[in-house]
Every structure is written in C-alpha cells, then in structure tokens.
Amino acid sequence: MQNTLNSICIVGGGTAGWMAASLLSSALSGSQIKITLIESPDIATIGVGESTVPSIMEFLRVCQINLKDFVQATSASFKLGIRFDDWQKPGEQFFHPFGAVGQNIHGFDFYQAWLKTVTDGNGTRWLEHSPGAVMAEHQRFMLRSPEQQHWVSRNYAYSLHFDAVLVARYLRQFSLSRGVERIEATVNKVVVDERQFISAVELNSGAAVAADFFIDCSGFNGLLIEGALKIGYEDWTHYLPCNRAVAVQTESTGELPPYTIATARECGWTWKIPLQHRTGNGYVFSSQYCSDDRAIDTLLKVVEGKRLNDPRVIPFTTGRRKKIWHNNCLALGLASGFLEPLESTAIHLVYKTLIRFISYFPDRDFEAHTEQSFNQKINGDYDEIRDFIILHYCTSGRQDTEFWRWCQTMPVPDSLREKIASFRERGQIDHHPEQFFSADSWCSILEGMKIRPKKYHPLMAAFDRQKLAQLLQESKHNIYQTVMQMPMHSDYIEQHCAVKKDDYV
C-alpha cells in the first residue's frame, strides 16, 4: 500500500531554496504534495554563485522556464567555459571548454588520435578541435537550434553567468505561481521526535510548521541537518587549503566575454564573471598564507571598473555532510557541503542533488535502503568534483610562492592519483556515464598544465599517419569556418535577450 508524502517544508530561500521549490513544484505537479518554503527576512543571500555549468540549461528546461525571460531577469550572459590564467606558470593561459573536443575516430577517443598526430610531428592545438574553445577565443556565440545538423554545431555546450540575488527573486515568483506557499519568518527551534525525525519547525511568530519531509537550505550552519540532527561534517581542508573568499562587484567595462576568467594568484586564485550590468570579482585564498587585508588589497588592485560595493570576506570549510539525506531531512546547497567555486559547480550540485532526490523520492515508510543508495550516489558526485578541483592545484607548475610550493607535494586522494598515473602512461581517462566531467575536460586541464602522456594507445599505430593528419586538419578548418559565421557574443545578447537599461539605472 502506498504511503505517499503529503507535505515538504523547505527551510531557507536563496538560490538553493528557490531552485528546490521550482524543481519540486514542477516535478510533483498534480501529486497533491504541499510545498512550503520558510524564508527569513534577516538573512541575506550570499550571492557569490554567479557562474554555472551546462546543467543549468537542463534545470530551466525541466522547470519549463523561458530562457529569454530568465536571461533578461537575471542580467545573464552566456558561458562557454573557463579561461585559466597563470596556473601552469605566470604569463600562460589555457581554456577548459564545455562540450566535446573532436569526435571519436573508429571507436578510439579523439584524444588518442590527436596524440598520435602530435607525436608524428603533424600536430594541431588540442583546443582547435573544440567548437566551444574556438567560439570563446573569438568571443562568438549563438544558441544551438534543432535545425543545426553539422557536428560542429552539436558539439558545443554552454551555461550562464547571472546575478544570484536576481535568480532567487525570479525563482521565488515562479515557484509562487506554481502553488508553493512562502512564509516569511525565522526558525527558532527544530522539533525532533524520539526516532530522530524532524516533526516540525517553530517560528519566531510563535507558529509551528509540521511536514513529512524537510529540505535544509539554511546555509553553512545547517540548522536542521547539523543543528538538530548532528549528522557531522567530513572536512577536506587537508586536500583543499583555500578557506576564505573575498568578493566585490564592479561596473561593467563594456567587454562581455562568453567565459569566466580564473587567475592564479600568490595564495589562491581570483575570478572574473561578466554580467550584462556589472562584473563579479573575487579572490579565493588560504588564510594560512594570506591575511584578509592582504587578500582585499590583492583583489582591489586587479579589478577593473568602478567598485559598486565594499569587499566582503566569506569564510568556508571545504567538505560535505557525512550524510546529505538523513531520515526525513535533505541538506541542499551550502547546508550540504562546500567546494570552492573553481569549476562553478555549486549550483550544479544543487540541481544534481534534487534530481537524485526525485529519483529516490521517499514515501512515509522512509526505507533505509533508499536513503543509503541516494547518499552513495551523491557522495560519488562530491568526490568526483573534489578530485577535479584538486587536479588544478597538484598539477600546477608554479613554485614562486609558499602556497604554490605546498601544492607541489600536497596530499592527493588515491582516486585522483590513479587517474593521473593512467593518463601519464598512455593518455587514458576512465569515465563513467554518471560522472559530470568528461574525459575531454580532464584532458583539457592536463594539457593546459603541460602534462603529456608517455605514449598513445598501441592500436593507434595501425592508422595511416598522413590520412589521420589530414582528417584533423579538416576538423580544425571546419570548426573555424563554422564559428566565424556566428555573431559576437555581445551582439547576440543585444539582439535577443538584452536587459532593459531602465532596470539598472
């Protein structure tokens, strides 16, 4: 007999809370499950998560949100990947593109074919085979359309840069229109029963909200998952030393590149995120090697454009909750864990957690196996992203500061050590369909860090050298020709989805 949930209570607004309300109100449409969101007027959205990965486009499609409306309402620009400046060594840069690089050739990964041509002395640049990277290099952009059949047009992906505060505002209105109930109040107490299930939250108004299931979007403190259920936290500081960020907003300088810029600095790295109406800037650093004042000074010296607010320091501890779903509580966003925003994965993890939750959606029997299976899956998602972020540090060639010298001998998880060793031998990256970062993403970072395998796959030797070189030259040419027919990114936005200027006077 079905024992269906009747109600879900989301504690906390912000990007995570309103993403949960938007997605669940869409997915549970017609189910009669009541969704309530409690939002405190006293707690401001951190508002730093302004850069995303392509899963944000899937989120919008699943929620049936109009892309043009969303872009205009959130002052968004498009993003084709991340440009990494000074990571391998000062003065050098590389690009991590979204989408595919090249096409498989007779069942072999494109990287193996490319590696053979490089070894044979007929090489092209790796990123000349990435439509997204070539588009970014020339600041071109257009949305893909179903009519585009050429492989070049199918092989790039994109995401968004946006104003996180405006996103929360947009999704709030969207969720309310879908029947979500919003209560403006502060939670004073979480009521836990004898089974260690949350039965209700008591508000500062004196009212209490009971529900069958609770989603904790209360931020770093984890008011429900940690404050009430004491689930514990797995600290990853020994792998990722950065533990603070300073953020500041500046006026737009007029340029609108379709990518994020992450620049390595003395004690961490800075970000630059171009929106239509302003630019987001920040410095992620380690307090072991850098004071707050020095970090603020470093950031303010490199930002461009007039400053719009005062620099804000945000402390954090990298890691995740020991259980992200426990009994009738799901932790989401900052309440579930934190990984520094080097690959813009925070909002992706919110979406991925929600999608996995829907896949393992409980009833009021709350079977232990369902919760356990969910936690195993989401833990794997966090581990994968953690390893990919560590990759940027442990492969850097920089040795010019104490921070970067530490990175030369930093501890590395066995899972990452094995992956790098396999690549160094013959350029192979084991990849599973559920993993977020593709083999092409791993190859792009490793190539950017000038880590080249000792040899290619032995069966590649059977390929004709000249034909393979010609094939790759044609690939490079086709991508370039296709990209140069696209409009400039700034022109595309101006023509299709520009923010109304009056909104930001």
C-alpha positions in Angstrom: 0.0 0.0 0.0 1.3 3.5 -0.9 2.2 5.7 2.0 2.8 8.9 0.0 4.2 12.1 1.4 1.7 14.9 2.0 4.0 17.8 2.6 7.5 19.1 2.1 9.0 22.1 4.0 12.0 23.9 2.6 13.8 25.9 5.3 15.7 28.8 3.7 15.4 30.7 0.5 18.3 31.9 -1.6 19.3 30.2 -4.8 19.2 26.6 -3.3 15.8 27.0 -1.6 14.1 28.5 -4.6 15.7 26.1 -7.0 14.2 23.3 -4.8 10.8 24.9 -4.8 10.9 25.5 -8.6 12.0 22.0 -9.5 9.8 20.1 -7.0 6.7 22.2 -7.8 7.3 21.2 -11.5 8.2 17.5 -10.8 5.4 17.0 -8.3 2.7 18.8 -10.3 -0.6 17.0 -9.8 0.7 15.0 -6.8 -1.2 16.9 -4.1 2.0 17.2 -2.1 2.1 20.6 -0.4 5.4 22.6 -0.7 6.1 25.3 1.9 9.2 27.5 1.9 10.2 29.4 5.0 12.4 32.4 4.2 13.9 34.7 6.9 13.9 38.4 6.2 17.1 38.8 8.3 19.4 36.6 6.3 20.8 37.9 3.0 21.7 35.6 0.1 25.5 35.1 -0.1 25.1 35.9 -3.8 28.5 34.8 -4.9 27.4 31.8 -7.0 27.2 33.7 -10.3 28.9 31.2 -12.7 27.3 27.9 -13.7 27.9 24.8 -15.8 25.6 23.5 -18.6 23.3 21.6 -16.3 21.6 25.0 -15.5 20.1 24.8 -19.0 18.7 21.4 -18.2 17.2 22.8 -14.9 15.5 25.6 -16.9 14.1 23.1 -19.4 12.8 20.7 -16.7 11.1 23.6 -15.0 9.7 24.9 -18.3 11.3 28.3 -17.7 11.6 30.5 -20.7 15.3 31.1 -21.4 15.0 34.6 -22.8 12.9 35.8 -19.8 15.3 34.2 -17.4 18.4 35.8 -19.0 16.8 39.2 -19.1 15.5 39.0 -15.5 18.9 37.9 -14.1 21.2 40.1 -16.2 22.8 36.9 -17.5 25.4 36.4 -20.1 26.4 33.1 -21.8 29.4 31.0 -20.8 31.4 28.5 -23.0 33.9 27.5 -20.3 36.7 28.9 -18.1 39.9 30.6 -19.1 42.7 29.8 -16.6 45.4 32.4 -16.5 48.8 31.9 -14.8 48.0 28.4 -13.4 50.8 26.4 -15.1 53.2 29.4 -14.7 52.8 33.2 -14.8 52.1 34.5 -18.3 50.5 31.4 -19.7 46.8 30.6 -20.1 44.6 27.7 -21.2 40.9 27.0 -21.6 38.5 24.4 -20.2 35.6 24.3 -22.7 32.2 22.9 -22.3 31.1 20.2 -24.8 33.1 17.8 -26.8 36.6 18.1 -28.2 36.8 16.4 -31.6 34.9 13.2 -32.5 35.8 9.6 -31.8 37.7 8.0 -34.7 36.9 4.4 -35.5 36.0 3.7 -31.9 39.0 5.4 -30.4 38.9 8.5 -28.2 39.7 11.6 -30.2 42.5 12.5 -27.8 44.4 9.3 -28.8 44.2 10.2 -32.5 45.3 13.8 -31.7 48.1 12.5 -29.5 49.4 10.3 -32.4 49.5 13.2 -34.8 51.4 15.3 -32.3 53.9 12.5 -31.7 54.2 12.2 -35.5 55.0 15.9 -35.8 51.8 16.8 -37.7 50.0 18.2 -34.7 47.3 20.8 -34.3 46.4 22.5 -31.0 44.1 20.4 -28.8 41.6 23.2 -28.4 41.4 23.9 -32.1 39.1 20.8 -32.1 36.8 22.3 -29.5 34.0 24.4 -31.0 33.4 26.0 -27.6 37.0 26.9 -27.2 37.2 28.5 -30.7 34.0 30.3 -30.1 35.4 31.7 -26.8 38.7 32.7 -28.3 36.9 34.8 -30.9 34.1 35.8 -28.5 31.4 34.3 -30.7 28.1 32.9 -29.6 24.7 31.6 -30.7 22.2 29.2 -29.2 22.1 25.8 -30.8 19.0 25.1 -32.8 17.3 21.8 -33.7 17.9 22.6 -37.3 21.7 22.5 -37.0 22.9 19.1 -38.1 26.6 19.7 -38.6 28.7 18.0 -35.9 30.4 21.3 -35.0 27.1 22.9 -34.1 26.2 19.9 -31.9 29.5 19.6 -30.1 29.5 22.8 -28.0 27.7 23.4 -24.8 27.0 26.5 -22.7 25.8 27.7 -19.4 25.1 31.1 -17.8 26.7 33.8 -15.7 24.0 35.6 -13.7 23.2 37.7 -10.6 22.4 35.2 -7.9 20.2 37.6 -6.0 18.1 38.2 -9.1 17.9 34.4 -9.7 16.5 33.8 -6.2 14.0 36.6 -6.8 12.9 35.2 -10.2 12.6 31.7 -9.0 10.6 32.9 -6.0 7.9 34.4 -8.2 8.0 31.4 -10.5 7.5 29.0 -7.5 4.7 31.1 -6.0 2.9 30.9 -9.4 3.2 27.1 -9.2 1.5 27.0 -5.8 4.4 27.0 -3.4 3.5 28.7 -0.1 6.0 31.2 1.2 6.3 32.0 4.9 8.4 35.0 5.9 9.8 34.1 9.3 12.9 32.9 11.2 13.1 29.4 12.6 13.6 29.5 16.3 13.5 25.8 17.1 13.6 22.4 15.3 11.4 19.8 16.9 12.8 16.3 16.7 10.9 13.2 17.7 12.1 10.0 19.5 13.1 8.4 16.2 15.3 11.4 15.3 12.9 12.5 12.6 12.0 16.2 12.3 8.4 16.7 13.1 8.1 20.5 12.9 9.9 23.8 13.0 8.8 26.5 15.4 8.9 30.1 14.1 9.7 33.5 15.7 6.0 34.3 15.1 5.0 31.6 17.6 3.6 29.4 14.8 4.9 25.9 14.0 5.1 24.3 10.6 4.8 20.5 10.5 5.7 18.4 7.4 6.5 14.9 6.3 9.9 15.9 4.8 12.2 18.8 5.3 14.9 20.3 3.0 17.6 22.2 4.8 18.7 25.3 2.7 19.8 27.3 5.8 23.4 27.8 4.7 26.7 26.8 6.1 25.4 26.2 9.6 22.9 23.6 8.5 20.2 24.4 11.0 18.4 21.1 10.5 20.9 18.6 9.3 23.6 19.7 11.7 22.0 21.9 14.4 19.2 19.4 15.1 20.3 16.0 13.7 24.0 16.4 14.5 25.0 14.5 11.3 28.7 15.6 11.3 30.9 17.0 8.6 33.7 15.5 6.5 36.4 18.2 6.4 38.5 18.2 3.2 40.8 21.1 4.2 43.8 18.8 4.0 43.2 18.4 0.3 42.0 21.9 -0.5 43.7 24.6 1.6 41.7 27.6 0.5 39.3 28.5 3.2 38.2 32.1 2.6 37.0 34.3 -0.3 36.6 38.0 -0.7 34.1 39.2 -3.2 33.3 42.6 -4.8 31.2 43.9 -7.6 32.3 46.4 -10.2 30.8 48.3 -13.1 30.9 46.6 -16.5 33.9 47.8 -18.6 31.9 47.1 -21.8 33.5 43.8 -22.6 31.3 40.7 -22.4 33.5 37.6 -23.0 31.5 34.4 -23.0 33.6 32.7 -20.3 34.7 33.0 -16.7 38.4 34.0 -16.0 40.2 32.3 -13.1 43.6 33.7 -12.5 46.1 32.1 -10.2 47.5 34.5 -7.5 50.1 34.3 -4.8 47.9 32.5 -2.3 45.0 31.2 -4.4 43.1 32.5 -7.4 40.7 35.3 -8.5 37.5 35.1 -10.5 36.0 37.5 -13.0 32.5 36.9 -14.1 30.9 39.3 -16.7 27.2 40.0 -16.4 25.2 42.4 -18.6 25.0 45.2 -16.0 28.2 44.6 -13.9 31.1 42.3 -13.2 31.5 39.8 -10.3 35.0 39.6 -8.9 36.5 37.5 -6.1 39.7 36.1 -4.5 39.7 32.6 -3.1 42.6 32.2 -0.8 44.2 30.3 2.2 44.3 32.1 5.5 47.4 30.1 6.3 49.3 32.1 3.7 47.4 35.3 3.4 45.6 37.7 5.7 42.1 39.2 4.9 43.6 42.7 4.5 46.2 41.4 2.0 43.6 39.4 0.1 41.4 42.5 -0.2 44.3 44.6 -1.3 45.3 42.0 -4.0 41.7 41.8 -5.3 41.2 45.6 -5.5 44.5 46.1 -7.4 43.4 43.8 -10.2 39.6 44.5 -10.6 38.5 46.8 -13.5 35.7 49.3 -13.4 34.2 51.4 -10.6 33.6 49.5 -7.4 29.9 49.0 -6.6 30.1 47.7 -3.1 32.5 47.1 -0.3 34.6 43.9 -0.3 33.0 41.1 1.7 35.0 38.2 3.2 33.4 34.8 3.3 34.9 32.0 5.4 34.3 28.4 4.4 35.4 24.9 5.2 35.6 22.6 2.2 33.9 19.2 2.6 30.4 17.7 2.9 28.0 16.4 5.4 28.6 12.8 6.5 25.0 12.1 5.3 23.3 14.6 2.9 20.0 12.8 3.4 19.2 11.6 6.9 15.8 10.3 8.0 13.3 12.9 6.7 15.8 15.7 6.0 17.8 16.5 2.9 20.6 19.0 3.1 20.9 21.3 0.0 23.3 24.0 -1.2 25.7 25.3 1.5 24.0 23.2 4.1 25.1 20.0 2.4 28.8 20.9 1.9 31.1 23.3 0.1 33.6 23.0 -2.7 35.4 26.2 -3.8 33.9 27.7 -7.0 36.9 27.0 -9.2 34.8 25.0 -11.7 31.5 26.7 -10.9 29.9 23.5 -9.6 27.8 24.8 -6.6 24.5 25.3 -8.5 25.2 22.1 -10.4 25.4 20.2 -7.1 22.1 21.7 -6.0 20.4 20.5 -9.2 22.1 17.1 -9.2 21.1 16.6 -5.5 17.5 17.5 -6.4 17.4 15.2 -9.5 18.8 12.3 -7.4 16.3 13.0 -4.6 13.4 12.9 -7.2 14.9 9.6 -8.5 14.9 8.1 -4.9 11.8 10.0 -3.8 10.6 8.6 -0.5 7.3 7.8 1.0 6.4 8.0 4.6 7.9 4.5 5.2 11.4 6.0 4.7 13.2 2.8 3.8 16.8 2.8 4.9 18.0 1.3 1.6 16.6 4.2 -0.4 18.4 6.8 1.8 21.6 4.7 1.6 21.5 4.4 -2.2 21.0 8.1 -2.6 23.8 9.0 -0.2 26.2 6.7 -2.1 25.4 8.4 -5.4 25.6 12.0 -4.2 28.8 11.2 -2.3 30.3 10.0 -5.6 29.3 13.3 -7.2 31.0 15.3 -4.5 34.2 13.1 -4.6 34.4 13.5 -8.4 34.2 17.3 -8.3 36.6 17.4 -5.3 39.2 15.4 -7.3 38.8 17.6 -10.4 39.4 20.7 -8.4 42.4 19.2 -6.6 43.8 18.4 -10.1 44.2 22.1 -10.8 46.5 22.6 -7.8 48.5 19.4 -7.8 49.5 19.6 -11.5 50.4 23.3 -11.4 54.0 24.1 -12.3 54.1 27.2 -10.1 56.7 27.3 -7.4 57.0 31.0 -6.9 55.2 31.3 -3.5 54.9 29.3 -0.4 51.3 28.4 -1.2 52.2 27.0 -4.7 55.3 25.2 -3.3 52.9 23.4 -0.9 50.8 22.4 -3.8 53.8 20.6 -5.4 53.7 18.0 -2.6 50.1 18.3 -1.5 48.1 15.2 -0.4 46.1 13.7 -3.2 43.2 11.2 -2.9 44.0 7.7 -4.2 41.2 8.0 -6.8 42.9 11.1 -8.3 46.4 9.7 -8.1 45.4 6.6 -10.1 43.6 8.7 -12.7 46.7 11.0 -13.3 49.0 8.0 -13.4 46.8 6.3 -16.1 46.9 9.5 -18.1 50.6 9.9 -17.8 51.3 6.4 -19.1 49.2 6.5 -22.3 46.6 9.2 -22.2 43.6 7.2 -20.9 40.9 8.6 -18.6 38.4 6.2 -17.2 35.0 7.7 -17.4 31.6 6.5 -16.3 28.3 7.9 -17.8 27.1 9.3 -14.4 30.2 11.4 -13.9 29.9 15.1 -14.7 33.3 15.9 -16.0 34.1 14.2 -19.3 37.4 12.7 -20.4 37.7 15.8 -22.6 37.5 18.0 -19.5 40.3 16.1 -17.8 42.4 16.2 -21.0 41.9 19.9 -21.3 43.2 20.6 -17.8 46.1 18.2 -18.1 47.1 19.6 -21.5 46.8 23.1 -20.1 49.2 22.1 -17.3 51.6 20.7 -20.0 51.2 17.1 -18.8 51.7 14.9 -21.8 51.4 11.1 -21.8 54.5 8.9 -22.5 52.8 7.2 -25.4 49.4 6.7 -27.1 47.2 3.6 -27.4 49.2 0.9 -29.1 46.5 0.2 -31.7 46.7 3.8 -33.0 49.9 2.7 -34.7 47.8 1.0 -37.3 46.3 4.3 -38.5 47.8 5.9 -41.6 49.8 8.9 -40.5 49.0 11.2 -43.4 45.3 10.4 -43.5 45.0 11.0 -39.8 46.8 14.3 -40.0 44.6 15.4 -42.9 41.4 14.4 -41.0 42.4 16.6 -38.1 43.4 19.5 -40.3 39.9 19.3 -41.9 38.3 19.1 -38.4 40.2 22.3 -37.4 39.2 24.1 -40.6 35.5 23.1 -40.3 35.3 24.3 -36.8 36.9 27.7 -37.5 34.7 28.3 -40.6 31.6 27.5 -38.7 32.5 29.6 -35.7 33.4 32.7 -37.7 29.9 32.7 -39.2 28.4 33.2 -35.7 27.7 36.6 -34.3 29.7 38.2 -31.5 28.5 37.3 -28.0 27.7 40.9 -27.1 25.8 41.4 -30.4 23.9 38.2 -29.9 22.7 39.3 -26.4 21.9 42.8 -27.6 19.7 41.4 -30.4 18.0 38.6 -28.5 18.0 39.0 -24.7 19.4 42.3 -23.5 18.4 43.6 -20.1 16.2 46.7 -20.2 18.6 49.5 -19.3 16.0 51.2 -17.1 16.2 48.3 -14.7 19.7 49.2 -13.7 19.8 53.0 -13.8 
